[in-house]
Amino acid sequence: MPNDFAHLPGRPAPEDLVVEVPAFEDDRPQPEPAPPAAAPELVAATEFARSSHAAPTIRRTQIRAGAWIAGVPIAVLAVVAVVQILLPR
């Protein structure tokens, strides 16, 4: 069958484009619900206390990555500057 570029291929059947994805159960640990009718200050203090002992969050990871990204070039520049000062030409 030669390539015939004068005509477009037929439309695919919608049944051929359906993909079934099996559902999965979310087994991540869920935080405890806030007590009903609690004072907002108490809820905020409780959440702050919980988060202080939690695993590092994305924000902490971003700060750490930013420190590395900024710190390494600054350290390299400082070493190059010291070497240029100490080694005469």
C-alpha positions as CSV (number, residue, x, y, z in Angstrom):
1,M,0.0,0.0,0.0
2,P,1.7,3.2,-1.1
3,N,1.7,6.3,1.1
4,D,-1.3,8.4,0.0
5,F,-1.0,11.9,1.4
6,A,-4.0,13.2,-0.5
7,H,-6.5,11.9,2.1
8,L,-6.5,12.1,5.9
9,P,-6.8,8.9,7.9
10,G,-10.3,8.1,9.3
11,R,-11.2,9.2,12.8
12,P,-10.5,6.7,15.6
13,A,-13.4,5.2,17.5
14,P,-13.9,6.9,21.0
15,E,-13.9,3.4,22.5
16,D,-10.3,3.0,21.4
17,L,-9.2,6.1,23.2
18,V,-10.6,5.2,26.7
19,V,-8.1,4.1,29.3
20,E,-9.3,2.6,32.5
21,V,-7.2,3.4,35.5
22,P,-7.8,1.4,38.7
23,A,-8.6,3.4,41.8
24,F,-6.2,3.1,44.8
25,E,-6.7,3.7,48.4
26,D,-5.0,6.7,50.0
27,D,-3.1,5.2,52.9
28,R,-1.2,8.4,53.9
29,P,-1.6,9.3,57.6
30,Q,-4.3,11.9,58.1
31,P,-3.9,14.7,60.6
32,E,-6.1,14.7,63.6
33,P,-9.2,16.8,63.1
34,A,-9.4,20.1,65.0
35,P,-11.7,20.0,68.0
36,P,-15.1,21.5,67.4
37,A,-15.8,25.0,68.7
38,A,-12.1,25.5,69.7
39,A,-10.6,28.9,70.2
40,P,-8.7,29.9,67.0
41,E,-5.6,30.7,69.1
42,L,-5.7,27.2,70.6
43,V,-6.0,25.6,67.1
44,A,-3.1,27.8,65.7
45,A,-0.9,27.0,68.7
46,T,-1.6,23.3,68.4
47,E,-0.8,23.2,64.7
48,F,2.4,25.2,65.3
49,A,3.5,22.7,68.0
50,R,2.7,19.8,65.7
51,S,4.6,21.2,62.8
52,S,7.7,22.0,64.9
53,H,8.3,18.2,65.4
54,A,7.3,17.1,61.9
55,A,9.5,15.9,59.1
56,P,11.0,18.7,57.0
57,T,8.5,20.4,54.7
58,I,8.9,21.5,51.2
59,R,9.6,25.1,52.4
60,R,12.5,23.8,54.5
61,T,13.8,21.8,51.6
62,Q,13.6,24.8,49.3
63,I,15.6,26.9,51.8
64,R,18.2,24.3,52.1
65,A,18.5,24.0,48.3
66,G,18.6,27.8,48.0
67,A,21.4,27.9,50.5
68,W,23.4,25.4,48.5
69,I,22.7,27.1,45.2
70,A,23.8,30.5,46.5
71,G,26.5,29.3,48.9
72,V,28.6,27.1,46.6
73,P,29.3,29.9,44.0
74,I,30.0,32.4,46.7
75,A,32.5,30.0,48.4
76,V,34.2,29.3,45.0
77,L,34.5,33.0,44.4
78,A,36.0,33.5,47.8
79,V,38.5,30.8,47.3
80,V,39.5,32.2,43.9
81,A,39.9,35.7,45.4
82,V,42.1,34.4,48.2
83,V,44.3,32.5,45.8
84,Q,44.6,35.6,43.5
85,I,45.6,37.7,46.5
86,L,48.1,35.2,48.0
87,L,49.8,34.1,44.7
88,P,51.7,37.0,43.1
89,R,52.0,37.0,39.3
